[in-house]
Amino acid sequence: MGSLMHSVTDGMRERTHQCTSQPGSVRIEKDGGYFKKVENWVLVVSRSAAEEDLEENHYLEEVGEEMWSTVVEISHCPYCGRFLGKIQGQEVEIAHFDHSGWNSTGS
């Protein structure tokens, strides 16, 4: 499973969590406004545009632009198992955002 080492940024108040075995297309962060309630930790899986994507989709402007992301609230890191925080609210929120079109919205 790789190393259990991780790093945390934003000084005393954690905002992101990074494990050495975590793929580059995954972010673990405090809810940055994905959901309309108190901040929870979220796992964000996303796909960035490659050169071929720019050729196939005229709405994309540059390589590396986020094409889509799926966001789910979490209480533990799925890579090292570290407890990040209790999920606040009645139900776990999950959303998929498609940024590859002009009028894209979350669902």
HELIX and SHEET records of a PDB file:
HELIX    1   1 GLU A   51  GLU A   56  1                                   6    
SHEET    1   A 6 HIS A   6  THR A   9  0                                        
SHEET    2   A 6 THR A  16  CYS A  19 -1                                        
SHEET    3   A 6 VAL A  26  LYS A  30 -1                                        
SHEET    4   A 6 TRP A  41  SER A  48 -1                                        
SHEET    5   A 6 GLU A  66  ILE A  74 -1                                        
SHEET    6   A 6 ILE A  94  ASP A  98 -1                                        
END                                                                             
